[in-house]
Amino acid sequence: MTRQIPLLINGEILKSTSGQTLPVLNPSTQELLGEVPFAARQEIETAVAGAKSAFSTLISQTAQKLLLHRRFSCFYHGMNMA
């Protein structure tokens, strides 16, 4: 039996609505390792939108943490923030 790997979109495990799959082969032996779903256009658009949203959140949090670290460092070392 071939291993079926589902889609992971926005943290949810989904089956593709396209019903198509692509084989995943071991490049060294050409052994079939499993099949991955061929995502439909709407699934791709949903995944891209989710990734953009997650990236924006990550960048925002990272920037806030860097600013907090910089403020603490300046305070600790007695420097003024420019």
PyMOL Python script that loads the backbone (N, CA, C, O; Angstrom):
from pymol import cmd

cmd.read_pdbstr("""\
ATOM      1  N   MET A   1       0.846  -1.195   0.000  1.00  0.00           N
ATOM      2  CA  MET A   1       0.000   0.000   0.000  1.00  0.00           C
ATOM      3  C   MET A   1       0.886   1.252   0.000  1.00  0.00           C
ATOM      4  O   MET A   1       1.854   1.331   0.757  1.00  0.00           O
ATOM      5  N   THR A   2       0.561   2.201  -0.827  1.00  0.00           N
ATOM      6  CA  THR A   2       1.315   3.441  -0.947  1.00  0.00           C
ATOM      7  C   THR A   2       0.891   4.412   0.148  1.00  0.00           C
ATOM      8  O   THR A   2      -0.294   4.576   0.437  1.00  0.00           O
ATOM      9  N   ARG A   3       1.889   5.050   0.747  1.00  0.00           N
ATOM     10  CA  ARG A   3       1.606   6.022   1.811  1.00  0.00           C
ATOM     11  C   ARG A   3       1.045   7.299   1.198  1.00  0.00           C
ATOM     12  O   ARG A   3       1.659   7.893   0.312  1.00  0.00           O
ATOM     13  N   GLN A   4      -0.125   7.718   1.675  1.00  0.00           N
ATOM     14  CA  GLN A   4      -0.760   8.951   1.221  1.00  0.00           C
ATOM     15  C   GLN A   4      -0.448  10.064   2.214  1.00  0.00           C
ATOM     16  O   GLN A   4      -0.777   9.949   3.395  1.00  0.00           O
ATOM     17  N   ILE A   5       0.170  11.117   1.757  1.00  0.00           N
ATOM     18  CA  ILE A   5       0.538  12.246   2.605  1.00  0.00           C
ATOM     19  C   ILE A   5      -0.483  13.362   2.366  1.00  0.00           C
ATOM     20  O   ILE A   5      -0.662  13.791   1.226  1.00  0.00           O
ATOM     21  N   PRO A   6      -1.156  13.840   3.422  1.00  0.00           N
ATOM     22  CA  PRO A   6      -2.179  14.872   3.230  1.00  0.00           C
ATOM     23  C   PRO A   6      -1.579  16.266   3.079  1.00  0.00           C
ATOM     24  O   PRO A   6      -0.379  16.460   3.274  1.00  0.00           O
ATOM     25  N   LEU A   7      -2.415  17.223   2.733  1.00  0.00           N
ATOM     26  CA  LEU A   7      -2.014  18.629   2.693  1.00  0.00           C
ATOM     27  C   LEU A   7      -2.036  19.172   4.118  1.00  0.00           C
ATOM     28  O   LEU A   7      -2.848  18.738   4.935  1.00  0.00           O
ATOM     29  N   LEU A   8      -1.158  20.107   4.417  1.00  0.00           N
ATOM     30  CA  LEU A   8      -1.174  20.823   5.690  1.00  0.00           C
ATOM     31  C   LEU A   8      -1.301  22.295   5.348  1.00  0.00           C
ATOM     32  O   LEU A   8      -0.341  22.924   4.903  1.00  0.00           O
ATOM     33  N   ILE A   9      -2.497  22.846   5.558  1.00  0.00           N
ATOM     34  CA  ILE A   9      -2.780  24.238   5.203  1.00  0.00           C
ATOM     35  C   ILE A   9      -3.306  24.945   6.443  1.00  0.00           C
ATOM     36  O   ILE A   9      -4.310  24.534   7.024  1.00  0.00           O
ATOM     37  N   ASN A  10      -2.617  26.015   6.845  1.00  0.00           N
ATOM     38  CA  ASN A  10      -3.008  26.805   8.019  1.00  0.00           C
ATOM     39  C   ASN A  10      -3.161  25.941   9.262  1.00  0.00           C
ATOM     40  O   ASN A  10      -4.072  26.149  10.063  1.00  0.00           O
ATOM     41  N   GLY A  11      -2.274  24.981   9.418  1.00  0.00           N
ATOM     42  CA  GLY A  11      -2.305  24.119  10.588  1.00  0.00           C
ATOM     43  C   GLY A  11      -3.341  23.021  10.552  1.00  0.00           C
ATOM     44  O   GLY A  11      -3.494  22.291  11.531  1.00  0.00           O
ATOM     45  N   GLU A  12      -4.056  22.883   9.454  1.00  0.00           N
ATOM     46  CA  GLU A  12      -5.084  21.853   9.317  1.00  0.00           C
ATOM     47  C   GLU A  12      -4.635  20.803   8.311  1.00  0.00           C
ATOM     48  O   GLU A  12      -4.093  21.124   7.254  1.00  0.00           O
ATOM     49  N   ILE A  13      -4.873  19.541   8.660  1.00  0.00           N
ATOM     50  CA  ILE A  13      -4.583  18.449   7.738  1.00  0.00           C
ATOM     51  C   ILE A  13      -5.811  18.241   6.864  1.00  0.00           C
ATOM     52  O   ILE A  13      -6.909  17.991   7.360  1.00  0.00           O
ATOM     53  N   LEU A  14      -5.607  18.347   5.551  1.00  0.00           N
ATOM     54  CA  LEU A  14      -6.718  18.289   4.595  1.00  0.00           C
ATOM     55  C   LEU A  14      -6.430  17.303   3.470  1.00  0.00           C
ATOM     56  O   LEU A  14      -5.276  17.027   3.143  1.00  0.00           O
ATOM     57  N   LYS A  15      -7.489  16.785   2.895  1.00  0.00           N
ATOM     58  CA  LYS A  15      -7.358  16.021   1.656  1.00  0.00           C
ATOM     59  C   LYS A  15      -7.597  16.990   0.510  1.00  0.00           C
ATOM     60  O   LYS A  15      -8.459  17.865   0.593  1.00  0.00           O
ATOM     61  N   SER A  16      -6.837  16.831  -0.545  1.00  0.00           N
ATOM     62  CA  SER A  16      -6.975  17.714  -1.694  1.00  0.00           C
ATOM     63  C   SER A  16      -8.303  17.475  -2.400  1.00  0.00           C
ATOM     64  O   SER A  16      -8.766  16.341  -2.528  1.00  0.00           O
ATOM     65  N   THR A  17      -8.892  18.552  -2.845  1.00  0.00           N
ATOM     66  CA  THR A  17     -10.149  18.449  -3.593  1.00  0.00           C
ATOM     67  C   THR A  17      -9.903  18.053  -5.045  1.00  0.00           C
ATOM     68  O   THR A  17     -10.839  17.682  -5.754  1.00  0.00           O
ATOM     69  N   SER A  18      -8.634  18.129  -5.496  1.00  0.00           N
ATOM     70  CA  SER A  18      -8.340  17.793  -6.893  1.00  0.00           C
ATOM     71  C   SER A  18      -8.447  16.288  -7.142  1.00  0.00           C
ATOM     72  O   SER A  18      -8.758  15.856  -8.252  1.00  0.00           O
ATOM     73  N   GLY A  19      -8.185  15.494  -6.101  1.00  0.00           N
ATOM     74  CA  GLY A  19      -8.219  14.051  -6.259  1.00  0.00           C
ATOM     75  C   GLY A  19      -6.998  13.475  -6.959  1.00  0.00           C
ATOM     76  O   GLY A  19      -6.904  12.262  -7.144  1.00  0.00           O
ATOM     77  N   GLN A  20      -6.065  14.332  -7.351  1.00  0.00           N
ATOM     78  CA  GLN A  20      -4.855  13.880  -8.032  1.00  0.00           C
ATOM     79  C   GLN A  20      -3.695  13.796  -7.043  1.00  0.00           C
ATOM     80  O   GLN A  20      -3.655  14.530  -6.055  1.00  0.00           O
ATOM     81  N   THR A  21      -2.757  12.901  -7.318  1.00  0.00           N
ATOM     82  CA  THR A  21      -1.569  12.775  -6.487  1.00  0.00           C
ATOM     83  C   THR A  21      -0.318  12.728  -7.357  1.00  0.00           C
ATOM     84  O   THR A  21      -0.378  12.436  -8.552  1.00  0.00           O
ATOM     85  N   LEU A  22       0.801  13.020  -6.732  1.00  0.00           N
ATOM     86  CA  LEU A  22       2.096  12.955  -7.400  1.00  0.00           C
ATOM     87  C   LEU A  22       2.968  11.953  -6.643  1.00  0.00           C
ATOM     88  O   LEU A  22       2.972  11.959  -5.412  1.00  0.00           O
ATOM     89  N   PRO A  23       3.702  11.098  -7.347  1.00  0.00           N
ATOM     90  CA  PRO A  23       4.551  10.132  -6.666  1.00  0.00           C
ATOM     91  C   PRO A  23       5.796  10.800  -6.070  1.00  0.00           C
ATOM     92  O   PRO A  23       6.324  11.762  -6.627  1.00  0.00           O
ATOM     93  N   VAL A  24       6.251  10.276  -4.936  1.00  0.00           N
ATOM     94  CA  VAL A  24       7.497  10.714  -4.316  1.00  0.00           C
ATOM     95  C   VAL A  24       8.451   9.523  -4.374  1.00  0.00           C
ATOM     96  O   VAL A  24       8.193   8.473  -3.784  1.00  0.00           O
ATOM     97  N   LEU A  25       9.549   9.704  -5.089  1.00  0.00           N
ATOM     98  CA  LEU A  25      10.498   8.611  -5.293  1.00  0.00           C
ATOM     99  C   LEU A  25      11.797   8.865  -4.541  1.00  0.00           C
ATOM    100  O   LEU A  25      12.226  10.009  -4.395  1.00  0.00           O
ATOM    101  N   ASN A  26      12.416   7.796  -4.067  1.00  0.00           N
ATOM    102  CA  ASN A  26      13.749   7.870  -3.513  1.00  0.00           C
ATOM    103  C   ASN A  26      14.687   8.105  -4.695  1.00  0.00           C
ATOM    104  O   ASN A  26      14.754   7.265  -5.593  1.00  0.00           O
ATOM    105  N   PRO A  27      15.415   9.226  -4.719  1.00  0.00           N
ATOM    106  CA  PRO A  27      16.243   9.527  -5.885  1.00  0.00           C
ATOM    107  C   PRO A  27      17.389   8.539  -6.104  1.00  0.00           C
ATOM    108  O   PRO A  27      17.905   8.410  -7.214  1.00  0.00           O
ATOM    109  N   SER A  28      17.773   7.857  -5.055  1.00  0.00           N
ATOM    110  CA  SER A  28      18.875   6.910  -5.173  1.00  0.00           C
ATOM    111  C   SER A  28      18.428   5.569  -5.745  1.00  0.00           C
ATOM    112  O   SER A  28      19.122   4.974  -6.570  1.00  0.00           O
ATOM    113  N   THR A  29      17.260   5.096  -5.301  1.00  0.00           N
ATOM    114  CA  THR A  29      16.806   3.757  -5.699  1.00  0.00           C
ATOM    115  C   THR A  29      15.598   3.770  -6.622  1.00  0.00           C
ATOM    116  O   THR A  29      15.234   2.740  -7.190  1.00  0.00           O
ATOM    117  N   GLN A  30      14.975   4.935  -6.774  1.00  0.00           N
ATOM    118  CA  GLN A  30      13.737   5.089  -7.537  1.00  0.00           C
ATOM    119  C   GLN A  30      12.571   4.336  -6.898  1.00  0.00           C
ATOM    120  O   GLN A  30      11.546   4.111  -7.542  1.00  0.00           O
ATOM    121  N   GLU A  31      12.728   3.946  -5.631  1.00  0.00           N
ATOM    122  CA  GLU A  31      11.647   3.274  -4.898  1.00  0.00           C
ATOM    123  C   GLU A  31      10.549   4.285  -4.590  1.00  0.00           C
ATOM    124  O   GLU A  31      10.835   5.418  -4.205  1.00  0.00           O
ATOM    125  N   LEU A  32       9.308   3.882  -4.757  1.00  0.00           N
ATOM    126  CA  LEU A  32       8.167   4.734  -4.442  1.00  0.00           C
ATOM    127  C   LEU A  32       8.040   4.848  -2.926  1.00  0.00           C
ATOM    128  O   LEU A  32       7.837   3.849  -2.236  1.00  0.00           O
ATOM    129  N   LEU A  33       8.159   6.061  -2.420  1.00  0.00           N
ATOM    130  CA  LEU A  33       8.053   6.294  -0.985  1.00  0.00           C
ATOM    131  C   LEU A  33       6.631   6.627  -0.562  1.00  0.00           C
ATOM    132  O   LEU A  33       6.220   6.309   0.554  1.00  0.00           O
ATOM    133  N   GLY A  34       5.896   7.252  -1.431  1.00  0.00           N
ATOM    134  CA  GLY A  34       4.532   7.644  -1.125  1.00  0.00           C
ATOM    135  C   GLY A  34       3.982   8.550  -2.211  1.00  0.00           C
ATOM    136  O   GLY A  34       4.578   8.715  -3.275  1.00  0.00           O
ATOM    137  N   GLU A  35       2.839   9.126  -1.916  1.00  0.00           N
ATOM    138  CA  GLU A  35       2.204  10.054  -2.856  1.00  0.00           C
ATOM    139  C   GLU A  35       1.770  11.299  -2.102  1.00  0.00           C
ATOM    140  O   GLU A  35       1.282  11.223  -0.974  1.00  0.00           O
ATOM    141  N   VAL A  36       1.952  12.429  -2.733  1.00  0.00           N
ATOM    142  CA  VAL A  36       1.498  13.695  -2.166  1.00  0.00           C
ATOM    143  C   VAL A  36       0.363  14.230  -3.021  1.00  0.00           C
ATOM    144  O   VAL A  36       0.336  14.008  -4.232  1.00  0.00           O
ATOM    145  N   PRO A  37      -0.574  14.934  -2.399  1.00  0.00           N
ATOM    146  CA  PRO A  37      -1.701  15.462  -3.167  1.00  0.00           C
ATOM    147  C   PRO A  37      -1.286  16.602  -4.089  1.00  0.00           C
ATOM    148  O   PRO A  37      -0.395  17.389  -3.772  1.00  0.00           O
ATOM    149  N   PHE A  38      -1.934  16.668  -5.202  1.00  0.00           N
ATOM    150  CA  PHE A  38      -1.786  17.769  -6.142  1.00  0.00           C
ATOM    151  C   PHE A  38      -2.842  18.787  -5.743  1.00  0.00           C
ATOM    152  O   PHE A  38      -4.030  18.581  -5.991  1.00  0.00           O
ATOM    153  N   ALA A  39      -2.417  19.885  -5.127  1.00  0.00           N
ATOM    154  CA  ALA A  39      -3.356  20.867  -4.583  1.00  0.00           C
ATOM    155  C   ALA A  39      -4.107  21.605  -5.689  1.00  0.00           C
ATOM    156  O   ALA A  39      -3.540  21.930  -6.733  1.00  0.00           O
ATOM    157  N   ALA A  40      -5.369  21.857  -5.446  1.00  0.00           N
ATOM    158  CA  ALA A  40      -6.195  22.641  -6.362  1.00  0.00           C
ATOM    159  C   ALA A  40      -5.867  24.127  -6.192  1.00  0.00           C
ATOM    160  O   ALA A  40      -5.286  24.528  -5.184  1.00  0.00           O
ATOM    161  N   ARG A  41      -6.233  24.920  -7.158  1.00  0.00           N
ATOM    162  CA  ARG A  41      -5.928  26.359  -7.142  1.00  0.00           C
ATOM    163  C   ARG A  41      -6.386  27.031  -5.847  1.00  0.00           C
ATOM    164  O   ARG A  41      -5.625  27.794  -5.252  1.00  0.00           O
ATOM    165  N   GLN A  42      -7.609  26.763  -5.401  1.00  0.00           N
ATOM    166  CA  GLN A  42      -8.130  27.391  -4.189  1.00  0.00           C
ATOM    167  C   GLN A  42      -7.312  26.982  -2.960  1.00  0.00           C
ATOM    168  O   GLN A  42      -7.101  27.789  -2.055  1.00  0.00           O
ATOM    169  N   GLU A  43      -6.859  25.739  -2.932  1.00  0.00           N
ATOM    170  CA  GLU A  43      -6.043  25.268  -1.807  1.00  0.00           C
ATOM    171  C   GLU A  43      -4.692  25.986  -1.782  1.00  0.00           C
ATOM    172  O   GLU A  43      -4.176  26.322  -0.716  1.00  0.00           O
ATOM    173  N   ILE A  44      -4.138  26.211  -2.948  1.00  0.00           N
ATOM    174  CA  ILE A  44      -2.866  26.934  -3.040  1.00  0.00           C
ATOM    175  C   ILE A  44      -3.049  28.377  -2.598  1.00  0.00           C
ATOM    176  O   ILE A  44      -2.222  28.910  -1.859  1.00  0.00           O
ATOM    177  N   GLU A  45      -4.120  29.011  -3.042  1.00  0.00           N
ATOM    178  CA  GLU A  45      -4.381  30.395  -2.658  1.00  0.00           C
ATOM    179  C   GLU A  45      -4.596  30.518  -1.151  1.00  0.00           C
ATOM    180  O   GLU A  45      -4.118  31.471  -0.535  1.00  0.00           O
ATOM    181  N   THR A  46      -5.307  29.570  -0.556  1.00  0.00           N
ATOM    182  CA  THR A  46      -5.529  29.563   0.886  1.00  0.00           C
ATOM    183  C   THR A  46      -4.209  29.380   1.627  1.00  0.00           C
ATOM    184  O   THR A  46      -3.958  30.053   2.626  1.00  0.00           O
ATOM    185  N   ALA A  47      -3.367  28.474   1.141  1.00  0.00           N
ATOM    186  CA  ALA A  47      -2.070  28.228   1.773  1.00  0.00           C
ATOM    187  C   ALA A  47      -1.172  29.465   1.687  1.00  0.00           C
ATOM    188  O   ALA A  47      -0.508  29.810   2.664  1.00  0.00           O
ATOM    189  N   VAL A  48      -1.143  30.130   0.542  1.00  0.00           N
ATOM    190  CA  VAL A  48      -0.313  31.322   0.369  1.00  0.00           C
ATOM    191  C   VAL A  48      -0.806  32.450   1.273  1.00  0.00           C
ATOM    192  O   VAL A  48       0.002  33.134   1.902  1.00  0.00           O
ATOM    193  N   ALA A  49      -2.115  32.652   1.343  1.00  0.00           N
ATOM    194  CA  ALA A  49      -2.675  33.695   2.216  1.00  0.00           C
ATOM    195  C   ALA A  49      -2.337  33.405   3.680  1.00  0.00           C
ATOM    196  O   ALA A  49      -1.987  34.318   4.429  1.00  0.00           O
ATOM    197  N   GLY A  50      -2.439  32.156   4.083  1.00  0.00           N
ATOM    198  CA  GLY A  50      -2.105  31.777   5.452  1.00  0.00           C
ATOM    199  C   GLY A  50      -0.637  31.994   5.760  1.00  0.00           C
ATOM    200  O   GLY A  50      -0.288  32.442   6.853  1.00  0.00           O
ATOM    201  N   ALA A  51       0.230  31.678   4.800  1.00  0.00           N
ATOM    202  CA  ALA A  51       1.668  31.866   4.989  1.00  0.00           C
ATOM    203  C   ALA A  51       2.016  33.354   5.096  1.00  0.00           C
ATOM    204  O   ALA A  51       2.847  33.742   5.917  1.00  0.00           O
ATOM    205  N   LYS A  52       1.381  34.181   4.268  1.00  0.00           N
ATOM    206  CA  LYS A  52       1.631  35.629   4.339  1.00  0.00           C
ATOM    207  C   LYS A  52       1.207  36.183   5.689  1.00  0.00           C
ATOM    208  O   LYS A  52       1.917  36.993   6.283  1.00  0.00           O
ATOM    209  N   SER A  53       0.056  35.748   6.171  1.00  0.00           N
ATOM    210  CA  SER A  53      -0.441  36.198   7.464  1.00  0.00           C
ATOM    211  C   SER A  53       0.493  35.760   8.592  1.00  0.00           C
ATOM    212  O   SER A  53       0.811  36.550   9.481  1.00  0.00           O
ATOM    213  N   ALA A  54       0.925  34.516   8.556  1.00  0.00           N
ATOM    214  CA  ALA A  54       1.824  33.999   9.589  1.00  0.00           C
ATOM    215  C   ALA A  54       3.159  34.739   9.547  1.00  0.00           C
ATOM    216  O   ALA A  54       3.730  35.047  10.594  1.00  0.00           O
ATOM    217  N   PHE A  55       3.656  35.025   8.352  1.00  0.00           N
ATOM    218  CA  PHE A  55       4.931  35.721   8.212  1.00  0.00           C
ATOM    219  C   PHE A  55       4.836  37.134   8.784  1.00  0.00           C
ATOM    220  O   PHE A  55       5.747  37.586   9.478  1.00  0.00           O
ATOM    221  N   SER A  56       3.730  37.836   8.495  1.00  0.00           N
ATOM    222  CA  SER A  56       3.537  39.187   9.018  1.00  0.00           C
ATOM    223  C   SER A  56       3.522  39.182  10.538  1.00  0.00           C
ATOM    224  O   SER A  56       4.109  40.059  11.174  1.00  0.00           O
ATOM    225  N   THR A  57       2.852  38.195  11.118  1.00  0.00           N
ATOM    226  CA  THR A  57       2.793  38.077  12.573  1.00  0.00           C
ATOM    227  C   THR A  57       4.176  37.797  13.133  1.00  0.00           C
ATOM    228  O   THR A  57       4.570  38.395  14.134  1.00  0.00           O
ATOM    229  N   LEU A  58       4.910  36.907  12.507  1.00  0.00           N
ATOM    230  CA  LEU A  58       6.250  36.555  12.964  1.00  0.00           C
ATOM    231  C   LEU A  58       7.175  37.758  12.908  1.00  0.00           C
ATOM    232  O   LEU A  58       7.905  38.027  13.862  1.00  0.00           O
ATOM    233  N   ILE A  59       7.151  38.480  11.802  1.00  0.00           N
ATOM    234  CA  ILE A  59       8.015  39.650  11.646  1.00  0.00           C
ATOM    235  C   ILE A  59       7.669  40.688  12.696  1.00  0.00           C
ATOM    236  O   ILE A  59       8.568  41.285  13.289  1.00  0.00           O
ATOM    237  N   SER A  60       6.390  40.917  12.936  1.00  0.00           N
ATOM    238  CA  SER A  60       5.949  41.888  13.932  1.00  0.00           C
ATOM    239  C   SER A  60       6.440  41.500  15.318  1.00  0.00           C
ATOM    240  O   SER A  60       6.953  42.344  16.052  1.00  0.00           O
ATOM    241  N   GLN A  61       6.287  40.229  15.682  1.00  0.00           N
ATOM    242  CA  GLN A  61       6.727  39.771  16.993  1.00  0.00           C
ATOM    243  C   GLN A  61       8.238  39.864  17.114  1.00  0.00           C
ATOM    244  O   GLN A  61       8.756  40.272  18.153  1.00  0.00           O
ATOM    245  N   THR A  62       8.937  39.492  16.070  1.00  0.00           N
ATOM    246  CA  THR A  62      10.388  39.537  16.096  1.00  0.00           C
ATOM    247  C   THR A  62      10.872  40.975  16.241  1.00  0.00           C
ATOM    248  O   THR A  62      11.795  41.241  17.010  1.00  0.00           O
ATOM    249  N   ALA A  63      10.264  41.899  15.515  1.00  0.00           N
ATOM    250  CA  ALA A  63      10.650  43.301  15.602  1.00  0.00           C
ATOM    251  C   ALA A  63      10.392  43.843  17.008  1.00  0.00           C
ATOM    252  O   ALA A  63      11.208  44.598  17.537  1.00  0.00           O
ATOM    253  N   GLN A  64       9.276  43.469  17.613  1.00  0.00           N
ATOM    254  CA  GLN A  64       8.972  43.914  18.970  1.00  0.00           C
ATOM    255  C   GLN A  64       9.998  43.370  19.965  1.00  0.00           C
ATOM    256  O   GLN A  64      10.435  44.084  20.868  1.00  0.00           O
ATOM    257  N   LYS A  65      10.378  42.104  19.794  1.00  0.00           N
ATOM    258  CA  LYS A  65      11.370  41.507  20.691  1.00  0.00           C
ATOM    259  C   LYS A  65      12.727  42.178  20.519  1.00  0.00           C
ATOM    260  O   LYS A  65      13.427  42.415  21.504  1.00  0.00           O
ATOM    261  N   LEU A  66      13.109  42.489  19.277  1.00  0.00           N
ATOM    262  CA  LEU A  66      14.379  43.164  19.045  1.00  0.00           C
ATOM    263  C   LEU A  66      14.388  44.563  19.653  1.00  0.00           C
ATOM    264  O   LEU A  66      15.384  44.982  20.241  1.00  0.00           O
ATOM    265  N   LEU A  67      13.289  45.274  19.511  1.00  0.00           N
ATOM    266  CA  LEU A  67      13.194  46.612  20.083  1.00  0.00           C
ATOM    267  C   LEU A  67      13.263  46.547  21.602  1.00  0.00           C
ATOM    268  O   LEU A  67      13.952  47.357  22.222  1.00  0.00           O
ATOM    269  N   LEU A  68      12.567  45.607  22.204  1.00  0.00           N
ATOM    270  CA  LEU A  68      12.603  45.441  23.651  1.00  0.00           C
ATOM    271  C   LEU A  68      14.028  45.125  24.113  1.00  0.00           C
ATOM    272  O   LEU A  68      14.505  45.682  25.102  1.00  0.00           O
ATOM    273  N   HIS A  69      14.698  44.233  23.392  1.00  0.00           N
ATOM    274  CA  HIS A  69      16.083  43.880  23.724  1.00  0.00           C
ATOM    275  C   HIS A  69      16.987  45.101  23.622  1.00  0.00           C
ATOM    276  O   HIS A  69      17.840  45.320  24.482  1.00  0.00           O
ATOM    277  N   ARG A  70      16.802  45.894  22.577  1.00  0.00           N
ATOM    278  CA  ARG A  70      17.627  47.094  22.387  1.00  0.00           C
ATOM    279  C   ARG A  70      17.390  48.096  23.509  1.00  0.00           C
ATOM    280  O   ARG A  70      18.336  48.686  24.031  1.00  0.00           O
ATOM    281  N   ARG A  71      16.118  48.288  23.882  1.00  0.00           N
ATOM    282  CA  ARG A  71      15.813  49.227  24.967  1.00  0.00           C
ATOM    283  C   ARG A  71      16.440  48.760  26.278  1.00  0.00           C
ATOM    284  O   ARG A  71      17.016  49.558  27.018  1.00  0.00           O
ATOM    285  N   PHE A  72      16.325  47.484  26.555  1.00  0.00           N
ATOM    286  CA  PHE A  72      16.916  46.951  27.780  1.00  0.00           C
ATOM    287  C   PHE A  72      18.430  47.124  27.760  1.00  0.00           C
ATOM    288  O   PHE A  72      19.024  47.516  28.764  1.00  0.00           O
ATOM    289  N   SER A  73      19.051  46.836  26.627  1.00  0.00           N
ATOM    290  CA  SER A  73      20.494  46.951  26.498  1.00  0.00           C
ATOM    291  C   SER A  73      20.945  48.394  26.703  1.00  0.00           C
ATOM    292  O   SER A  73      21.927  48.648  27.400  1.00  0.00           O
ATOM    293  N   CYS A  74      20.233  49.330  26.100  1.00  0.00           N
ATOM    294  CA  CYS A  74      20.579  50.742  26.260  1.00  0.00           C
ATOM    295  C   CYS A  74      20.405  51.174  27.711  1.00  0.00           C
ATOM    296  O   CYS A  74      21.243  51.900  28.246  1.00  0.00           O
ATOM    297  N   PHE A  75      19.337  50.739  28.345  1.00  0.00           N
ATOM    298  CA  PHE A  75      19.100  51.061  29.749  1.00  0.00           C
ATOM    299  C   PHE A  75      20.213  50.478  30.618  1.00  0.00           C
ATOM    300  O   PHE A  75      20.760  51.157  31.488  1.00  0.00           O
ATOM    301  N   TYR A  76      20.535  49.223  30.370  1.00  0.00           N
ATOM    302  CA  TYR A  76      21.551  48.523  31.159  1.00  0.00           C
ATOM    303  C   TYR A  76      22.920  49.182  31.038  1.00  0.00           C
ATOM    304  O   TYR A  76      23.659  49.287  32.017  1.00  0.00           O
ATOM    305  N   HIS A  77      23.249  49.622  29.830  1.00  0.00           N
ATOM    306  CA  HIS A  77      24.559  50.224  29.578  1.00  0.00           C
ATOM    307  C   HIS A  77      24.547  51.745  29.734  1.00  0.00           C
ATOM    308  O   HIS A  77      25.567  52.390  29.492  1.00  0.00           O
ATOM    309  N   GLY A  78      23.412  52.331  30.134  1.00  0.00           N
ATOM    310  CA  GLY A  78      23.325  53.762  30.375  1.00  0.00           C
ATOM    311  C   GLY A  78      23.413  54.617  29.134  1.00  0.00           C
ATOM    312  O   GLY A  78      23.923  55.736  29.191  1.00  0.00           O
ATOM    313  N   MET A  79      22.924  54.111  28.004  1.00  0.00           N
ATOM    314  CA  MET A  79      22.973  54.860  26.748  1.00  0.00           C
ATOM    315  C   MET A  79      21.601  55.427  26.420  1.00  0.00           C
ATOM    316  O   MET A  79      20.577  54.896  26.851  1.00  0.00           O
ATOM    317  N   ASN A  80      21.593  56.506  25.655  1.00  0.00           N
ATOM    318  CA  ASN A  80      20.334  57.049  25.144  1.00  0.00           C
ATOM    319  C   ASN A  80      19.994  56.367  23.847  1.00  0.00           C
ATOM    320  O   ASN A  80      20.877  56.065  23.044  1.00  0.00           O
ATOM    321  N   MET A  81      18.701  56.118  23.635  1.00  0.00           N
ATOM    322  CA  MET A  81      18.266  55.546  22.365  1.00  0.00           C
ATOM    323  C   MET A  81      18.128  56.656  21.351  1.00  0.00           C
ATOM    324  O   MET A  81      17.506  57.680  21.633  1.00  0.00           O
ATOM    325  N   ALA A  82      18.682  56.475  20.210  1.00  0.00           N
ATOM    326  CA  ALA A  82      18.586  57.488  19.145  1.00  0.00           C
ATOM    327  C   ALA A  82      17.320  57.268  18.357  1.00  0.00           C
ATOM    328  O   ALA A  82      17.044  58.010  17.414  1.00  0.00           O
TER     329      ALA A  82
END
""", "prot")
cmd.dss("prot")
cmd.show_as("cartoon", "prot")
cmd.util.cbc("prot")
cmd.orient("prot")
